[in-house]
Amino acid sequence: KRAAFSSTNFENILTWETEADIPPGTVFDVQYKQYGEKSWLNKRECQSITQPFCNLTRETENFTEPYYARVRA
């Protein structure tokens, strides 16, 4: 819940909160897309991860364009 981009020093990190009672071994998959695109793209390095953050800097390089991201547990 509450997934959000945090941009510092030209790095765009997606972070999210997890429920307090999240089962052990829960993994997350991150997807992103540029505004106006229909298809979500998988962030390869952020598939089946356990930490609540993902670096999307390379995927969101064009700072004049809006981007979306989502996380699935």
C-alpha positions in Angstrom: 0.0 0.0 0.0 1.0 3.6 -0.4 3.5 3.1 -3.3 5.2 6.3 -4.2 8.3 7.6 -6.0 11.0 9.2 -4.0 13.4 11.3 -6.1 16.7 12.3 -4.7 20.0 13.2 -6.5 18.4 12.2 -9.8 17.5 8.7 -8.6 13.9 7.6 -8.7 13.2 5.0 -6.1 9.7 3.4 -5.8 8.9 2.6 -2.2 5.9 1.0 -0.6 4.5 0.0 2.8 3.6 -3.5 3.7 1.0 -4.8 6.2 2.2 -5.6 9.7 1.0 -9.2 9.4 2.6 -9.9 6.0 3.4 -13.7 5.7 7.1 -14.7 5.8 8.5 -15.3 2.3 6.2 -12.8 0.6 7.8 -11.4 -2.6 7.0 -8.4 -4.7 6.9 -7.7 -8.5 7.3 -4.2 -9.8 5.9 -2.9 -13.1 6.0 0.6 -14.6 4.8 2.5 -17.6 4.9 6.0 -19.1 1.8 8.1 -19.1 -0.3 7.3 -22.2 1.1 3.8 -22.7 -1.3 0.8 -22.5 1.1 -1.9 -21.4 2.8 -2.3 -18.1 6.5 -3.3 -18.3 8.2 -5.6 -15.7 11.3 -4.2 -14.0 13.5 -7.3 -14.4 15.7 -6.6 -11.3 12.6 -6.1 -9.2 10.7 -9.4 -9.7 10.3 -11.7 -6.8 12.1 -9.3 -4.4 11.6 -9.1 -0.6 12.6 -5.5 0.1 10.0 -2.7 -0.1 11.7 -0.6 -2.7 12.9 -0.7 -6.3 15.3 1.6 -8.2 13.5 2.8 -11.4 16.0 5.5 -12.3 16.9 4.1 -15.7 13.3 3.5 -16.6 12.2 7.0 -15.7 15.1 9.0 -17.2 13.0 11.5 -19.1 12.1 13.8 -16.2 9.7 15.8 -18.4 7.4 12.7 -18.8 5.0 11.3 -16.1 5.4 7.7 -15.1 3.3 5.2 -13.2 4.5 2.2 -11.2 2.7 -0.6 -9.3 3.6 -3.4 -7.0 2.1 -6.8 -6.6 2.6 -9.2 -3.7 
